[in-house]
Structures are given as C-alpha cells and as structure tokens.
C-alpha cells in the first residue's frame, strides 16, 4: 500500500520504518522544513533514534500535499495538543478513500476529545478512523524487539484491514471494536506513570509501585467504564499492558518526568530538561475534569493533578492517598 505518516518524532519515524520494512510505500511528514532536510540528508533521526537508519525508499518532506498524494492510509503520530491543527491542514488535501489512524495517546485539553473524535470532526465526512495503541516504546520497535499492539475502530471492517498492513513477525497486531477503551487506556496510563515516576524520585520501593499500578488500573477502568468503554479492555494490552511498560521502563518520558518531580524539580524545570512530550501532563487535567463530570473518584489522578498544577509536594500527595479511609478492595470508590 501507499501510506503517509504524519509526524517525525520517535514514534512517527519508527512507524514509517516499520511500514517500509513490511513492504509498503511510505512518505513521512515533518512540520519543520529544517528537520525534514536533516532527516532526508542524514537518513537518521539522530536525536531520538540514534543508530537507526532510515531507508532511501521513504520519502521525507515538509510538503504535506506531496506526502499525502495518492495515500491509501494516513497515520497521525503527532502530540495530542497539535493533532487538530495537523488534521485541519490535511483535510483539504485528503486522498479520496484513504483511512486515518491515530497513533497518538492523549486527550485534547479543554474539549477532552479523544484523538479519533478529533479526526472524525475534522477530516472529510465518511473517512474511516481507527486508533493504534499498546505497550510499544519506539526505541524497541525500531530495533525489531517483539511488540504487541491493538487496532480499534467503530468501523467494523477497519481494524482487520489495518491489522493486515502492520502485522509482522515481530510486531503483532490484535483488533478490538472498543475504540473508547483502547484510547482511554493509552491516555490515562500516562497520568499513572507520572505518579510511578514520583515514587521513584522519592526513593520508595517495589511494594509501593505495585500498589500504585494496581489501584491506578482500577481508576482507569472505573473512569473508562463511566465514559462508555468496556471494562475488559483495561485488562488487556492497551490497559494493563501499556500501564506496566509506561510505569517501569527507562524509555518512559512520563515516568521520567515524575521522577524529576519526585526529586524536587518543579513541573517547569522538569519539562525544560526533556526533549520529548510527556502526554500525561495535559491528560491529567482532562482526566480529572472528566471524572468530576462523570461522578467518578480518581484519587491517584487527582493527586497527580495537585502536584502538577496546585503546588502540592510529592510527599503531601502521598500522605493524602495513604490517609484515605480504609475500605474493601472491590469498593467502587
């Protein structure tokens, strides 16, 4: 197939590489002309994926019209806060009949829209929209380390079609009809991962992190079900699986940001030391606001929000969680 990947960060570059290696014709879009020229000339994303060569067969350009021309499928791999802008640029150039796939994990600040909702609102009417999510750090996929992900869509035939495009002997793709749950799992786990990093920064132990991840998954499931997702989805790759890897991996930017805060950095200081976007920072706002609207308790996410935006210290938030009233484990609150 002829495919376009919009976004030249670590994940966009990796997905472009993967699709080219799977035998497809790939065009890669960078919003920065300087970055596009650098990638084109050096054939390597030296800042984010050093040592991984980009084959000459991949077209790299900052000309969106050129990248989209003739594409049968378009993969969006940009930070959640710019997805709407990029989609609006792409809409008037949209190739007839092309499907759209979001590989971004987040919720839009203000609207709380999921990425597929944004694409459905902005792209031409009738465009089939799907999402790809799961435990899949770009640094490992680029090295062909075995990885499993999920493709979901409200369009019944689309997950199977995209599965056939992406599936290889090291990149195993499952399908799901629960696009709400798949997207919420990929977004909400980033908030819990910030909390996990804070624990690391405080020097706390494995017992504490295991408790955080377990109760964090409980919050993700509870909020997801309140927003229309299937509870079962959160026990799978895009819930528990993605949560596990994001809370423990050295590649996790959300965990790293939390660790910096746990060691005493302010949010501004922590962000200034990072070259990649930590989606959980913005998602924390949307998650707390959505939980309030749905009448769902999310104490861990609420404490992360307090640390990020209300000036609470990491230790104050930890104390607040530990001082909550004792209750049965299966209590819905």
HUZIRA-V726919 format. One record per residue. RES is the residue in one letter. SS is DSSP state (H for helix, E for strand, L for the rest). PSI is psi in degrees with one decimal (none if undefined). OMEGA is omega as a letter, one per 40 degrees, with the letter a starting at -180 (* if undefined). Layout:
RES SS PSI OMEGA
RES SS PSI OMEGA
This chain:
X L 159.1 i
X E 119.6 a
X E 147.1 i
X E 136.1 i
X E 120.8 a
X E 111.4 a
X L 123.4 a
X L 26.3 i
X L -166.5 a
X H -40.7 a
X H -42.3 i
X H -44.8 i
X H -43.9 a
X H -43.0 i
X H -37.2 i
X H -44.8 i
X H -47.0 a
X H -45.6 a
X H -36.5 i
X H -41.8 i
X H -24.3 i
X L 0.5 i
X L 10.8 a
X L 159.4 i
X E 120.8 a
X E 136.1 i
X E 136.1 a
X E 125.8 a
X E 133.1 i
X L 133.6 a
X L -13.6 i
X L 120.4 i
X H -37.0 i
X H -44.5 i
X H -41.0 i
X H -43.7 i
X H -41.4 a
X H -44.8 i
X H -39.9 a
X H -41.5 a
X H -43.6 a
X H -19.2 a
X L 41.2 a
X E 134.7 i
X L 81.0 a
X L -30.5 a
X L -41.5 a
X L -29.3 a
X L 60.9 a
X L 137.1 i
X L -6.6 i
X L 115.2 a
X E 139.8 i
X L 118.1 a
X L 151.2 a
X L -19.6 a
X L -19.1 a
X L 122.2 i
X E 128.0 i
X E 127.0 a
X E 153.8 i
X L 4.2 i
X L 101.8 a
X H -38.2 i
X H -44.3 a
X H -41.0 a
X H -39.6 a
X H -18.3 a
X L 120.2 i
X L 5.3 a
X L 138.9 i
X L -19.1 i
X E 146.1 a
X E 125.0 i
X E 124.2 i
X E 117.2 i
X L 68.4 a
X L 159.4 i
X L 145.7 a
X H -32.1 a
X H -8.9 i
X H 1.1 a
X H -44.9 a
X H -41.3 i
X H -46.4 a
X H -41.4 i
X H -37.5 i
X H -36.2 i
X H -35.7 a
X H -29.5 a
X H -48.2 a
X L -13.8 a
X L 6.7 a
X L 128.1 i
X L 136.5 a
X L 128.6 i
X L -0.9 a
X L 141.2 i
X E 161.7 i
X E 139.3 i
X E 123.5 i
X E 126.8 i
X L 18.0 a
X L 145.4 a
X L 103.9 i
X L 179.2 i
X E 139.3 a
X L 129.3 i
X L 135.7 i
X L -61.8 a
X L -26.2 a
X L 15.6 a
X L 143.1 i
X E 162.9 a
X H -38.7 i
X H -32.0 i
X H -40.9 i
X H -47.5 a
X H -39.6 i
X H -31.3 i
X H -34.4 a
X H -38.5 a
X L 163.5 a
X L 143.9 a
X L 138.7 i
X L -6.9 i
X L 126.4 i
X L 128.8 a
X E 132.6 i
X E 174.6 i
X E 150.3 i
X E 128.1 a
X E 169.2 i
X L 176.5 a
X L 96.8 a
X L 72.6 i
X L 131.9 a
X H -38.8 a
X H -30.9 a
X H -40.8 i
X H -38.8 i
X L -24.7 i
X L 8.7 i
X L 32.5 i
X L 130.0 a
X L 130.4 a
X E 145.3 i
X E 137.0 a
X E 177.7 i
X E 138.5 i
X E 131.3 a
X E 152.8 i
X E 153.7 i
X L -13.7 i
X L 111.0 a
X L -35.8 a
X L -15.9 a
X H -44.5 a
X H -42.3 i
X H -37.0 i
X H -43.7 a
X H -35.8 i
X H -44.8 a
X H -30.5 a
X H -40.2 a
X H -24.6 a
X L 127.6 i
X L -175.6 a
X L -8.7 i
X L -7.7 a
X E 91.8 a
X E 128.3 a
X E 123.4 i
X E 164.5 i
X E 156.6 i
X E 143.4 i
X L -7.8 a
X L 76.2 a
X H -31.8 i
X H -49.4 a
X H -40.4 i
X H -43.3 i
X H -42.8 a
X H -38.5 i
X H -46.0 a
X H -28.1 a
X H -49.3 a
X H -31.0 a
X H -25.2 i
X H -32.2 i
X H -44.2 i
X H -34.8 i
X H -34.1 i
X H -42.6 i
X H -40.2 i
X H -40.4 i
X H -37.7 i
X H -42.1 i
X H -42.2 i
X H -42.5 i
X H -31.9 i
X H -10.1 i
X L 22.9 i
X L 174.3 a
X L -174.3 a
X H -35.4 i
X H -45.9 a
X H -43.2 a
X H -38.1 i
X H -41.9 i
X H -44.3 a
X H -46.5 a
X H -40.6 a
X H -48.5 i
X H -31.0 i
X H -41.4 i
X H -37.7 i
X H -43.0 i
X H -44.5 i
X H -45.6 a
X H -45.3 a
X H -44.8 i
X H -41.7 i
X H -45.7 i
X H -37.9 i
X H -20.5 a
X L 9.8 i
X L 7.6 a
X L 164.2 i
X L 133.8 i
X H -35.3 a
X H -33.2 a
X H -34.5 a
X H -9.3 i
X H -1.4 a
X L -160.7 a
X H -38.4 a
X H -4.4 i
X H -88.8 a
X H -43.4 a
X H -49.3 a
X H -34.9 i
X H -45.5 a
X H -50.6 a
X H -34.6 a
X H -27.5 i
X H -21.3 a
X H -18.1 a
X L 144.7 i
X L -17.8 i
X L -12.0 a
X L 115.4 a
X H -30.9 i
X H -43.8 i
X H -41.4 a
X H -43.0 i
X H -43.8 i
X H -39.2 i
X H -41.8 i
X H -41.5 i
X H -40.6 i
X H -27.5 i
X L 0.0 i
X L -4.2 a
X L 149.5 i
X L 166.8 i
X H -44.4 a
X H -43.7 i
X H -44.0 a
X H -43.6 i
X H -35.6 a
X H -20.6 a
X L 2.0 a
X L 140.4 a
X L -13.5 a
X L 160.0 a
X L 133.7 i
X L 98.9 a
X L -26.8 a
X H -22.0 a
X H -49.6 i
X H -37.6 a
X H -31.2 i
X H -40.3 i
X H -51.0 a
X H -40.2 a
X H -46.1 a
X H -41.4 a
X H -41.4 i
X H -39.6 i
X H -40.4 i
X H -41.4 i
X H -36.6 a
X H -7.0 a
X L 36.8 a
X L 134.3 i
X L 130.0 i
X L 70.8 a
X H -38.2 a
X H -48.0 i
X H -36.0 i
X H -37.8 i
X H -34.7 i
X H -44.2 i
X H -42.4 a
X H -40.2 i
X H -42.0 a
X H -37.2 a
X H -11.2 a
X L 9.2 i
X L 11.7 i
X L 147.7 i
X L 159.9 i
X H -40.9 a
X H -34.0 i
X H -41.8 i
X H -38.7 i
X H -44.3 i
X H -38.6 i
X H -39.3 i
X H -42.6 a
X H -20.4 a
X L 3.4 i
X L 152.2 a
X L 141.1 i
X L 146.0 a
X L 167.3 i
X L 148.1 a
X L -35.3 a
X L 7.6 i
X L 135.2 a
X L -11.0 a
X L none *
